[in-house]
């Protein structure tokens, strides 16, 4: 078969035409024959047996019956009429019923002609009936390309209204198989198909649309899922390889004064094994001659900042500058204060640049940056402005990178002729399967242990009816000199209601704790008012902070030991985990109390049980991924990320691991896919890239 026939516009398929083609494009994103081939059923109806009328059960299941219509009549009802036909076989009688489209149905039904009917049965007044059955004369039924397993395709309201039913889609796919003669070129090497005992491509495509048996359907699904994940992994790995070959990086050979002095004399605590391992991985990257692109994952409080600082020292010791970019001003200021404190005994010039920096300070920063007097610049998006020019930027650290767009990060690259090394940090643990698919082109380091002396946060779930006991507990903690957060949900659609919840909560806490100083922070406040309130809490001038989720990422108050999350059932798992991470930063035992009403959905129960059972961010992220799916976890700007046709990275994570393993093995032996045995892989990869069927969603 000519490869290009699959790139034929869908308009040319017999039975489609311009109107249907337009609907296919708009509603389902189907533009070509190839898209229709890859439009897979989302479930199957098992039509393996025919029932006799006397075998029907009163369980409203979908069944298939062969019989004849003996009589058709119109029956009056409260509103309009319904059409009723008597349908018989040699064991009994049932009724077929239509409430819509009666004129057309009446004109087309034939009396005493054998029909195959399929649909849901109802039992009423001693008679079985089937509303709006699928019907086909037995003679026609025998002619069709058919399987016992009937595919059901995804649909939309517009398609249904325009008469593009499941049957129509099925017929069009049959037509496509006729036009292509069902000859789909092989896309995986013989070595892979043999080793993994995979179906041939043509057999897999045929059995996904027209399964000949349950076993062949399973094998077809496995083959197509493997192929989809294999090519995504292949692209990520090739991209990573090319990046290392093409994009040369500065070679930092020197481990000098700053690094050694800090490591020997100024470390606030002994590094954990995980931190040492990650620093070793970063050092290897920085000395390799290729540009580093590394993702550093670590739970809240796992000590990523120390790792970032020591990486920046390596840049400084090799006469380069470094920068750290954070998504919010609060976070940038916190990083700045933290790093200045850590470097107080070293001769390192650290400056801060944010949207609020005054013109005079900006000018000074621009000047000192260009003449090399600034070693480390910390800031927000302000670092991306064209006026910000470094003398020689060697390392850029990006915190919580999913909050920055691709174009913004590219701006950082262009600050130098040779792009700086990039270290991306995130405190949002990303499940391994998702990381392999989203950041497979980045090298990944994980800090998976907390610094010594940190006590795990105790998390409990309490109902609103326990509120008085919770208040008593708060009182005891404040007496010990601790501080408390009380967080209310913030959901855009109900901002007014959220605001009311927050104010009601604030008032009830003010009534309950009249002697206490209370801060309040919410999204409708001006940023200087917000900063003022935050600042009072940080300095210990207020004992209780009542807030919405604006404090999710940011403030570091080691003295705050209690986090109370109101209406905890309205939060997602990763948000609950991030909020909990605001406490547990000091040496004292910290607590997180999840408050809810008694009515909870199953998902809410799972979330609350997970939070009380574990503090491990990666475990929590795995549960979150199962509950929400990959699109939601990455947020809207990346929700198209895994627009997979058939695979599901949660359910199919074993296939994903296998696909990545085989892609790595092949590229290790044959990086350019030049060997004869990999010819088909190179060809398919080029086709996918050419027709944009491989999603270039990579960070």
N, C-alpha and C positions, 0 to 999 in steps of 0.2 A: 504494500500500500504506500502511496506517496505520502510522505510526512505532512505535506502542506494541506492536504484535504481537511485535516483537523482544524486548520486556521480559517476555513471557509466561514463567512458570516452566517449566522443562524437563519437569516432571512431566506437563504437559498434551499433550506431543507424542505422537502415536499410536505405540505400540510401546515407550514408555518405562515408565510406571507408577511407583509409589512406591519399589520396591526398587532399580530401575535408577537412578532419579533420585537416590536417596541415594548410590549408588556414584559417579555422575557428579560430585556435589557434593564428596564427600570425596576422591576419587582425582584428579579432573582440574580441580576448581574451576569446573565448568560448572553454572551456576544457571539461566540463561535461554536462550531461543532465540538471542539475540545472542551469548552465550558459545559456543554450538555452531557458529554461523556462523564465529566467529573461532578455532575449533579446527582449525588448519591441518595438513595432512599434513606429515610430516617427510621423506618420500621417495616415489618413484613407481616402480611396476614397469612396464616397457615390455611390454605385451601386444599389440604390433603385428602379430605373425605367429604362425601355427600351424605346428608341426613335424610331419613324418611320422615314424613310429617308426624307419624306416631312415635318417633324417637326424640322429638324436641323436648327440651327441659325448660322449666320456668326460671331461667337464670339470666335472661336478657343477654345471651352471648351472641357472637356473630357466627352465622351458619350458612351453609350452601345447600340448596335443595333443587331437585329437578322435577318439573311438573308442567301442567297446562292451565291456562286461564279458561274458565267455563262461562264466566258471566261478569259484566262490568256495570256498575250502577253509580249514580251520584246521590249522596246522602246529605240532607240538610243538617246543619249544626248551628250553634248560637250565632257565629259569624260566618257567613258564606256557606260553601258546600265542601265536602271531601269526596274524593273519588275512591271507590272500593271495588276490588276485583276478587272473585273467588278463585283460589289456586288449589289444584288437587293433584295428588299422586295416587298410587295404588293402595295407600294405607290410610288416607284421610284427607281433610280439607283445612285450609287456613285462609286468611285474608291478606291482600296487599293493599296498602293505603297511601294516597297522595293528598297533600294539603296545598301544594303549589304546582304550577305548570300543567294543570289538568287537561287543558284543551289539546296541547301537543301530545301528551301521553295517551289520551283517549284515541287520537287519530292514528297513533303508531302501534298500539298494542294489537296483537293478533290472537283471535280466539282459537283454542284447540291446537296451538302450535307448541311443541316442547321448548321450554325455556330453562336456562340455568339462572336461579336467583341467588343473591347474596345480600345479607344485611343483619340487623339486630332484631331479635324477636321480642314481642311483648305478649303477655297473657292477660286477656280481658274478657269477662263474661263467658268463660268456658271455651274461648276460641283463641288460637295463636294468630297474631297479626305481625306484618313486617312493614314499617313505614318507609317510603322512598327506597325500595330495594334497587341494587344494581341488577340489571337484567340483560341477558344476551340469548338469542335463539341458539339452541344446542348445535345446530348446523354451523353457525358462525364461530361458536365457542371452540369447536374442534379444529377450525382452520388456523386459529391464532397461535403465534409463538408464545408458549405459556409454560409456567412452572407451577408446582404445587404451592410454592411460597410466593405470594403476591406482594410486590414492592409498594410502599406508600411513600410518596415524595413530599417534601416540605411545600407548603402553599401559602398564599396570602389572600386576604379578602377580595382584593381587586381581581386576582386570577379567577377565583371562584365565581365572582359576579360576571366575568367575561366568558364563562363557560369553559375555562381551561381546567378541566377536572383531572383527577389522578389518572383516569383512563386515557385522557388526551395525551398527557405527558408520556405515559407508558407507550402509547402508539407511536409518538414522535421518536422515542428512543429506539423502538423496533425499526422504524424507517431509517434511522441513522445507522443501525447495524447492517441494514440492507445496502445502503449507499457505500459504506466503508468495507463491506463484505466481512465485517467483524475481524479484520486483520489489523491488530494494533501492534506497532513495532515494539520490540522488547526494550525496556529502559534500564534493566539491571544486568550486571555481568553474569555469565554462566557460572563463574566461581561462586558468586553470592547466592544465586538461585539454587545451585546444587547443595552448597554447605547448609543453607537454611531450609532446604526442601520447600522452596516457594513455588506457587503456581506460576505458569507463564502469564505474562501481562494480558494477553488476549483472553485467556481462560478466566483470569481474575475479574476483568472488566465485564465479561459476559455474565459470570455468576453473581456479581454484585447487583446487576439489574434483573437477571432472570435466573435465580438460584435453582440448581437442579436438585439440591438436597441441603439439609442443615449443615452437613459436614463441609460441602463445597462452599457454602456461604461463609462459614467461619474462616476457611483457608483464604478465600478471596479478600475478606476484610483484613486479615493479618497481612497479606501481601501488599495491599494498597496503603495501609497505615505505615508499614515499614518503609515503603518507597517514599512516601511524603516526608516522613521524619528524617530519612537518610539524606535526602537532597537538601533539606534545611540545614542539617548538621554539616554536610559537605560544604555548603556555601559559607557557613560561619567559620569553619576551620580554614578554608582557603583564604577567606578574608583576613583572618588572623595571621596566616603564613605570609601573605603578600605584604601586609602591613609591616611585618618584621623585616622582610627583604627590601621593600621599597623605601620605607620611611626610616631613614637613619636617625638614630638618637645620639645625644651627647654621651660620651663615655665618661662616667664618673669613677675613676680608678682610686682616687684618694679617699681614705677614711681618716679624716684629719682631726684637728684641734677641737672643733665644736662637738663633734660626735663623741669622741673619746672622753673629753672632759665631762660632758653631760652624763655619759653612761657610767663613768667611774665615780663621780662625786655629787651629782645633783639629781639622780633619779629619785622621785618621791617614794617609790616602793619598788621592790624586786619585780622584774618583768616576769610575766607568766610564760610557760612553755609555748603557748600559742602565739604570744607577741614576739618571742624570739624567732619562732619559725617564720612568721610573716615578714619580719625585718630581713631575714636571710633571703627570702624569695625576692623582696624588693631590691636588696643589694645586688643580687644576681642580675636582675633586669637592668638596673642602672649601669652596670658595667658591661652589658652585652653588645653595645653598639647599635642596637635596634631601639626604636622608641617604645618606652613602657606604656602599656594600656592595661592597668590592673584594677580590678574591682575589689575593694576591701569591705567584707561584710562582718559585722559584729554587733551583738546585742547592745542595747543602751547600757552604758557603764562598763563595757568590756575593755576599754583602754585603747580605742582607735586613735584618739588625739595624740597620745604619746608616740604611737607608731608613725603617724603623719609627721610629727615634729622631728623625729629622728631621721626620717627620710629627707626632710627639708635640710637638716644639718649636712647630709651627704652632698646636697646641691651646693650649699654654702661653702663647704670645705674644698669644693672644686671650682671656686670663684664664680658661682652662678647665683641668681636670685630665685626665690620661691614665692608662690602665692597660695592663698587658701580662699576659696569662694563658697559662701554659705547662702542659702535661699532667703533668709530673713535677716533684718537688721539686728534683732535680739540675739539670734544665733551667732552672727558675725561678732557682735560686741562680746558675747560670752567666750568665743574662741580667742578673741584678742586678749581679754583679761586673763584667761587661762594660760595662754602662751607667754604673755609678759611675766606672769608670776613664775612660771617654770624656768624662764631664761634670765631671771633677775641678776644672777651672778655671772652671766656670760656677756661678752661684748657682741650682742646681736641687736640690730636695729629693726624693730617691728613697728609697722604703722597700720592704721585702720582707715579704710575709705568706704563710706556708705552714701546713700542718697542724701543724708542729713549733713554730711561734711560741709563746713562753711567754705566759701570761695577762696579765702586766704589760705586755709589749710590745704585745700585741693591743689592750689598753685605750688605750694611748698612740696607736696607729695609728688606732683608731676615732675618737678625739677629734680628732686633727690632720687626719684626712681630712674630717671634717664642717666644721671651721672653715677649710678651704682651705690649711692649712700644708703639706700634702703635694702635690707637683706630679705625681709619677709613682709609681704603686703597682704593684709587680711581684709576682706570686704564682701559686698553683695554684688548684684548685677552691675554696680558702678564700675567694677574692674574691667567690664567689657567695653567701656566707652573708648572711642578712637583716640581721645587725648591721652589715655593711660598707656604710656610706652615704657617698656622695661629696657634696661641696658642689656641684660642677657638673662631671660627667664629660662630656668633649667627644669623646674618642676612645678606643675599646677595640681593642687589638691582640690577636688570638688566634693563638697559635702551634700548628701541627699540629692544625688544627681538626677533622680526622676523628676525633680521640680524645675530642671533646666531643659529647654528645647535643644534640639540638635544644632540649629543655626547659632544659638548662643554659645555652645561649647566650641563650635568651629571658629568663632571670633577669637577665643583664647589661643587657638593654634596659630592664628595669623599674626600674633604679636612678635613672632621670631621668624627668621628665614628657615631655621631648623625648628620644627615643632617641639615644644617642651615635653618632658615625660609627664604622663597623666596618671594620677592616683584618684580613683573615684571611691568615696566612702558612703556606706549606707547603714543606718541602724534599723532598717526595715528588713528583717531576715527574709531572704527569698528562697523558697524551697528549691532544692537542688535541680529538680526536673525543669522548673521554670527558668532558673538561672542558666541552665544548659541551652534553653531555647531563646532566651532574650539576650543574654550576655555571652553567648558561646564564642564570640570573637574577642572577648576580653579574657585575660587570665584572672582566675578568681582565688583570692586568699580569704580564709575565714578565721576569725578569732573566736574560738568556741569554749573559752573558759573565762570566768570572772576573776578580777584581781583578788589576792588573798585579803581576808579581813572583811570582805563584803558578805553580809548575811542575806540569804535568800528572803525575798519579800513574802510575808504570810498573806495569802489572799483568801477571803471568805465571801460567801454570798448571803445577803440578808434581805428579808422582805420588808416592805414599808411598815408592817405591823411591829417590827423590832426597833423602830426608830429611837425610842426613848433609851434603850440599852446602848445604841450606837452613840447617842449624844453623851451618855455617861462615860463611855470609852474615850471620846474626844476630850472631855473635861480632864480625865486622868492623864492623857498624853500631854496636854498643854501644861498641866501642873508640873510635869517632868521637864518643862522648858522646850517641848517640841512644837512644830508648826503643822498645820493641816490644810490640805487642798479639798475643796468640794466642787466637783465639776458637773455641769449640766450639758445635755446634748445640744447640738446646734444642727438643725436640718433646714436648709434654705427655704423649702416650700412653706414651712410653718414658722417663719422668723418671729412673727408676732407672738405666737403661742410659746416659742422657746424663750423669748424675752420675758414673758409673763412668768414662766416656770422659774427662770433665773431670779427675777425680782421677788417672787413669792418665797423662794428658797432663802434668799438673802434676808428677807424680813423675818422668817421663822428662826433663822440662825441668830440674827441680831436680838430677837426676843429671848431666845434660849441662853445666849451668852452675853448678857448686858455689859459685863466688865471687860469683854475682849475687844481688841482692835481688829477690824475686818477690812480686807481689801476686796474690791470687786473689779473684774475685768471681763469685757465682752466686745464683740466685733463692732458694735455701733459707736464705740468710744473713739475719740480722736487719738492718734498714735502717741502724742506726748502725754495725754492723760493716762493711757494704758501703761506707758513706760514708767510714769510716776508711781502708779499703784504697784506695778511689778517690783520696782526698786524698793518701795517700803517693805514689801514682803521679804525680798532678798536680804535687806539689812536687819530683818527681825523686828521691825517696828510694828508689824501686824502679825497676829497669831493665826488668823484664818484667811485663806484666799478663796473667794467664791468666784468661779469663772466658767466660761464656755470652753470649747476645745482649743481656743487660741493658745493655751499653754502646752499643747501636745508636744511640740518640738520647741526646745528653748531652755527656759530657766533651769538653772542648776542650784538648788538650795539644799545643801547637805543636812541642814537642821530640820527639814520637812520630813516627817516620818509616817504621815497618814494620808492616803489618797482615798477620798470617798467619791464613787462615780454614781451619780443619780440616774435613774432610768437606764441602767446598764444594758438592758435588752435592746435599746435603740442604737447601740454602737456595734461596729464591726470588730472582729477579733484583733486585727492588727492595731486598730485605734485603741482598744482596751489595753493592749500590751504596751503601746507607746506611752499611754497616760500613766500606767503603773510604773513605768521606768522613770517618772519624775521623782519618785521617792526611792529610798534604798541607796542613797548616794553618800550617806555618812556611815559611821561605825555602828550606830544604834540599830536595833531591830525595827524594821518598817512594816507597815500594814497597808493592804488595799482592800477596801470594802465595796462590794458590788451591790447596790441597792436596786430592787425591782418590785413591781407589783406581783400579784399571784398568777395572773394570766400570762403564760409564756408559750411561745411557739416551740416546736421541736428544735428548730435551728438555734433559737435563743438559749434553750436548755443546754444544747451541745456546746455553745460558746462559753456559757458560764461554767459548765463542768470542766472544760479545757483550761480555763483561766485559773480555777481553784486547784487543778491537778498539777500544773507545771509552770515553771518560770522560763522554760527553754523556748526562746523565740523561734527556733527552727521547727520544733514540734508544733508550735502554735500556727506557724505559717503553713505547714502541711495540712492541718485541719481546715484552715481558712481557705486554702486552695480548693479543697474538696467541697466546701460549702458554697463558695462563690464563683469558682472558675477563674481562669487566668486573666480574662479581659478586665474584670472588676478590680482585681488586685493591683494591676498596674495603673489604674486611674484612666480617665477618659482620653487623655492625650495619647495614650498608647493602647487603647482598647482594641484597635485593629490588629495589634501585634500578632496574635496567633489566630489568624483567620483561616483555620485549618479546614480542609474539605472533608476529611474522614477521621483523622486521628484525634485523640483527646489526651492532652499531655498528663492529665491526672490519672485517668483510667489506664492509659497505655504507657505508663512510665517505664515498664520493663522493655517494651518495644523501643522506646526512645533511647534507653541506655544501650540496647543492642545496636541501634542505628548509629549512635555516636561512636561506639567501640569499633564497628566495622569501617566507618568513614575514616577514623583516625588510623586504623591499621593499613588501609589502602593508601592513604596519603603519605604515610611514613615510608612505604616501599616505593611509591610512585607519585611524588608531589605534583607533577604536571599532568598526570593521567595519560602519559605517552605510550605506556606499554600496550601491546596488541590486545591483551585480555581486558584492558580498561577502556578500550575504544568507545564502547557503547555508553559508558558513564560520561566520558568527555563530550560525546555528541549530545546526550540528553541534557547535560548540564548547560551546554551552550544554547540549546533550544529553549530551556526554561528561562535562562537569563534574557534571551532575545525577546521572548513573548511575555515577559514580566510575570510569568507564572510562579516565580519564586519571589517571596515577598521581601522586599528590601527594607525590613523594619528594624534592622539591627542598629543597636545604639552606636 
